[in-house]
Amino acid sequence: MELDVLLVEDDALILDSLAEVLGDAGFSTVRSASAEEALRLLDGEAPEVLVTDINLGPGMDGLALGREVRARHPEIAVVYISGRYPGVAGLSARERFMAKPFGAAEFVRTIREAKADGQA
């Protein structure tokens, strides 16, 4: 099953690695290195899932990006990832958090669960 994912990560190596995992799992993925670029990409067709690192360098962070994306497109599932935060409180049924490092299978499963829970 194809699933469109907008992947936002400021570390190019991690971005490439996660995009490869998603591609291997059959997901169609659009990459972005910043929250601001991701918001510009949302002016076109919206993805089914946003995967964003929380720490995105200068500018908007991933939590603010997730809030903005959900305000514009409440149907989009959001998966937050971070190597610095142990968790995020107050997430909705269509939101998940993953602490880095994580395995490929767990990553793919979490994305599928976030999307499915929002459709129940």
N, C-alpha and C positions, 0 to 999 in steps of 0.2 A: 504494500500500500504506500502510495506517495504522500508525503506530508511536507508542506512548505514551512520552512523554519528560517526566521531571521536571527542570525547568530552575531552577537555583539561582544567583542573581546579586543582589548587594546594591545595585548601581547601577540605578535604575529605568529610565533611558533605554536602557541596554544590555539589560536584561531584556526590555523591550518590543520592541526591535529584533530580538533573537535569537528571541523568540517569534513574531514576524511572519515571519521567515525560515523557521522550522520549520512554521508554518501554511501558508505558500505552497508548501512541499514536501510537504504532505499529512499532516504529523505531528499527532497529538493531543497537546497540551502542557499541563502543569500548571506554574504558576509559583510560585516561593518566593523570598523575599528573605533567608532565613537558613537555616543548617544545622539549627537547632533546629526551625523550622517544617517543613522538608523531612522530618525524621525523624517528626514527627507525621503528616504526609501519608502516610507509608509504613505507618501502622497500618491503612490501607485496602488497596486493590488496588495491588500493586507495578507500577511502570512497567517497560518493557523497557530503557530507557536513562536514566541519570542524567547530566546535564550540569551541572557545577558550577565556578564560579570558585574559585580557590584562596584568594584574599583576600576574606573575607566580613565584614570588620569585627569588632566585638567578639564574643566567643564562639568556637564551634568553627569551624575553617577547613575549606576544601573537601577537603583531603587526609584529615583526620580523618573528615569526613562520608563520603567514599568508602570508607574502611576499615570504618566502621560499617555502611554500606549493604551492602557486599559480605559482611560477617559475617552479616547478617540474610537477605540474598537474593543468594547467590553467582551466580545466573543473570543478574543485572542487569549490563549493560555500563556503564562509566563513562568519560565524557570530561571531563578536567580542562582548564580554560581559565585563562590568566593573562596579564596585561600586564607582570608583574614578574619572573616566572621564565622562564628560557630552556628549561627542560625538567624532567622528573621521572624519576628512575631507578627501575628495578625494577618496571615496569608489567607486568601480566599480558596475555594475549591479548585479554581483554575490556576492557582499559583503553587510553585514548589521552590524549595531551596536545596542546593547541593553544596556540601563543603568539599573543596579541592584538597587532595587529589581524590578522584573517583574513577571507577572502571568504566569501560565502554558499554558493557551490558547494562550496568546500573543507570548510566546516562540516558541511553536509548529508552529503557523501561520508564524512567521518570518522565521523559517527554511524552511518551504515549499515555501514561496515567494522567498527567495534567490535562491533556486534551480530552480524554475520555470522561473524566470526572465532571468537566464542564458541560458535557452533553447529556448527563444522566438526569 
